[in-house]
Amino acid sequence: MSAMPAHIPKPFLTDESSVVELAYQRLRRLPYTCLGDVVCMHHRGALVLSGRLPSYYMRQIALNAVTGLAGVERVVDEIKVAPPI
């Protein structure tokens, strides 16, 4: 007979504001200041990223950072790529 684990993790919060806050936390952990220009919105399982980034590489970094969040069924990429002026 196996024993119950000493620590049972709390369920993930998946309401819209919690998902958005987790997305922003993941973006802020990265060492790229330009990711601060990304806007996150969550509605009915879709996490929408928008804003402007200086390269396709940075866009991919942003998308990868939020992939796999609890409560996110799909990530919608609305990020525009435009080099700084």
C-alpha positions in Angstrom: 0.0 0.0 0.0 1.4 3.4 -1.0 1.3 6.4 1.4 -0.3 9.7 0.5 2.3 12.3 -0.6 3.2 14.8 2.1 2.6 17.7 -0.2 -0.4 17.8 -2.6 0.1 20.7 -5.1 -2.7 23.3 -5.3 -4.6 23.3 -8.6 -3.4 25.8 -11.2 -5.4 29.0 -11.3 -6.7 29.3 -14.8 -9.0 32.4 -14.7 -8.1 35.0 -17.3 -6.3 37.4 -15.1 -4.1 34.6 -13.6 -3.1 33.3 -17.0 -2.2 36.8 -18.2 -0.1 37.4 -15.0 1.7 34.1 -15.5 2.4 35.0 -19.1 3.9 38.3 -18.1 6.0 36.7 -15.4 7.5 34.3 -17.9 8.3 37.1 -20.3 9.9 39.2 -17.5 12.1 36.4 -16.4 14.0 36.5 -19.8 17.0 38.8 -20.2 15.5 40.7 -23.2 14.1 44.1 -22.3 12.2 44.4 -25.6 9.8 41.7 -24.4 8.3 44.3 -22.1 6.6 45.7 -25.3 4.5 42.4 -25.6 0.9 42.7 -24.6 -0.9 39.6 -23.4 -4.6 39.0 -23.4 -6.5 35.7 -22.5 -10.0 34.8 -23.6 -11.7 31.4 -23.7 -8.5 29.4 -23.7 -6.7 31.6 -26.2 -3.6 33.6 -25.1 -3.1 36.5 -27.6 0.3 38.1 -27.8 0.5 41.5 -29.6 2.9 44.4 -29.8 6.1 45.1 -31.7 9.4 43.3 -31.5 12.7 44.0 -33.3 13.2 40.6 -34.9 11.5 37.3 -35.7 13.9 35.6 -33.2 12.5 37.8 -30.4 9.0 36.9 -31.5 9.8 33.2 -31.3 11.4 33.7 -27.9 8.1 35.4 -26.7 5.9 32.6 -28.1 8.1 29.9 -26.6 8.0 31.6 -23.2 4.2 31.3 -22.9 3.7 27.9 -24.5 2.4 25.3 -22.1 0.7 27.6 -19.6 -2.2 26.0 -17.7 -5.5 27.3 -19.0 -4.1 28.0 -22.5 -5.4 25.9 -25.3 -3.7 27.9 -28.0 -1.4 30.9 -28.4 -2.4 33.5 -31.0 0.5 35.4 -32.5 -0.3 39.0 -33.4 3.2 40.4 -32.8 4.5 42.7 -35.4 8.2 42.5 -36.3 9.8 45.9 -37.1 13.4 46.9 -36.4 13.8 49.9 -34.1 13.8 53.2 -35.9 
